[in-house]
Amino acid sequence: MKKEIIKTPNAPAAIGPYSQAVKAGGMLYCSGQIALDPKTGEFAGNDITSQTEQVMKNISAILEEAGCTFSDVVKCHIFLATMGDFAVVNEIYGRYFTENPPARETVAVKTLPKNALVEISCIAIAD
């Protein structure tokens, strides 16, 4: 089984030794996305709404580069700086998964990269 590295300028460049996504065995594994604007490298905003919206845009760009859509996503992992942001993140996230949403967990963590408020990763079918 070969792996294919997925990279797009429409999502933030990796800030460490990892790829934006890897396609292997008919699956796409997307690295966690935080709310960095791919053009500026800065946060899209300092509030949970703007950060979640940017995270979903970043994921969308990676999925598109890999030839996938949100309907191909089978699993998501959501990491929050505070569980108090759950309702806002859930509402924005839900706009992208209107039918047959993927499996998911949401956890609060002590700290996220660059002190982001939210990070989301996903796994998708990529035939």
C-alpha positions as CSV (number, residue, x, y, z in Angstrom):
1,M,0.0,0.0,0.0
2,K,1.4,3.4,-1.0
3,K,0.7,6.7,0.7
4,E,0.1,10.0,-1.0
5,I,0.8,13.3,0.7
6,I,-2.0,15.9,0.3
7,K,-0.9,19.5,0.3
8,T,-2.8,22.6,-0.6
9,P,-1.9,26.3,-0.3
10,N,-5.6,26.9,0.5
11,A,-5.0,25.5,4.1
12,P,-2.3,26.5,6.5
13,A,1.1,24.9,6.0
14,A,2.1,22.4,8.6
15,I,3.8,24.0,11.6
16,G,5.7,20.9,12.4
17,P,6.9,17.5,11.0
18,Y,3.6,16.4,9.6
19,S,1.5,16.6,6.5
20,Q,-1.8,18.4,6.0
21,A,-3.3,15.0,5.1
22,V,-2.2,11.5,3.9
23,K,-4.2,9.3,1.5
24,A,-3.6,5.6,2.0
25,G,-5.6,2.4,1.6
26,G,-8.7,4.2,0.2
27,M,-8.8,6.5,3.2
28,L,-7.8,10.2,3.8
29,Y,-6.3,11.1,7.2
30,C,-6.4,14.9,7.8
31,S,-4.2,16.4,10.4
32,G,-5.8,18.6,13.1
33,Q,-6.6,22.0,11.8
34,I,-6.5,25.2,13.9
35,A,-7.9,28.6,12.8
36,L,-4.8,29.8,10.9
37,D,-5.6,31.8,7.8
38,P,-3.5,30.1,5.0
39,K,-2.7,33.5,3.4
40,T,-1.4,35.3,6.5
41,G,-0.5,32.5,8.9
42,E,-2.4,34.4,11.6
43,F,-5.5,33.4,13.5
44,A,-8.7,34.2,11.6
45,G,-10.0,35.7,14.9
46,N,-9.8,35.5,18.6
47,D,-13.3,34.2,19.3
48,I,-14.7,30.7,19.0
49,T,-17.1,31.5,16.1
50,S,-14.4,32.9,13.8
51,Q,-11.9,30.2,14.8
52,T,-14.4,27.4,14.2
53,E,-15.5,28.8,10.8
54,Q,-11.8,29.0,9.7
55,V,-11.1,25.5,10.9
56,M,-13.9,24.2,8.8
57,K,-12.7,26.2,5.7
58,N,-9.3,24.7,6.2
59,I,-10.7,21.2,6.4
60,S,-12.8,21.8,3.3
61,A,-9.7,22.9,1.3
62,I,-7.8,19.8,2.3
63,L,-10.8,17.5,1.4
64,E,-11.2,19.3,-1.9
65,E,-7.5,18.9,-2.7
66,A,-7.8,15.1,-2.0
67,G,-10.9,14.8,-4.2
68,C,-13.2,14.4,-1.2
69,T,-16.2,16.2,0.3
70,F,-17.7,16.4,3.8
71,S,-20.0,13.6,2.8
72,D,-16.9,11.3,2.6
73,V,-15.9,12.0,6.2
74,V,-16.4,9.0,8.5
75,K,-14.8,10.3,11.7
76,C,-14.0,13.6,13.4
77,H,-12.0,14.5,16.5
78,I,-12.8,17.9,18.1
79,F,-10.5,19.4,20.7
80,L,-11.7,22.4,22.6
81,A,-9.8,24.8,24.9
82,T,-13.0,24.9,27.0
83,M,-16.1,22.8,26.9
84,G,-18.1,26.0,27.4
85,D,-17.6,26.5,23.6
86,F,-19.2,23.2,22.7
87,A,-22.6,24.6,21.6
88,V,-21.1,27.2,19.3
89,V,-18.7,24.7,17.7
90,N,-21.4,22.1,17.4
91,E,-23.7,24.6,15.5
92,I,-21.0,25.6,13.0
93,Y,-19.8,22.0,12.6
94,G,-23.4,20.9,12.0
95,R,-23.7,23.2,8.9
96,Y,-21.1,21.0,7.2
97,F,-22.7,17.7,8.1
98,T,-26.4,18.1,7.4
99,E,-27.0,14.4,6.5
100,N,-25.5,11.2,7.8
101,P,-22.9,12.9,10.0
102,P,-19.7,11.1,10.8
103,A,-18.8,9.5,14.1
104,R,-17.1,12.0,16.4
105,E,-15.8,12.8,19.9
106,T,-15.3,16.2,21.5
107,V,-12.9,16.7,24.3
108,A,-11.6,19.6,26.3
109,V,-7.8,19.8,26.5
110,K,-5.5,21.8,28.6
111,T,-3.8,23.7,25.7
112,L,-3.9,23.6,21.9
113,P,-1.1,24.6,19.5
114,K,-0.6,28.4,19.4
115,N,-3.3,28.6,22.2
116,A,-6.0,28.0,19.6
117,L,-9.6,27.7,20.9
118,V,-10.5,24.7,18.7
119,E,-8.8,22.0,16.7
120,I,-10.5,19.5,14.4
121,S,-9.1,16.5,12.5
122,C,-11.0,14.0,10.4
123,I,-10.8,10.7,8.5
124,A,-12.6,10.3,5.1
125,I,-13.1,7.7,2.5
126,A,-10.9,8.5,-0.5
127,D,-11.5,6.0,-3.2
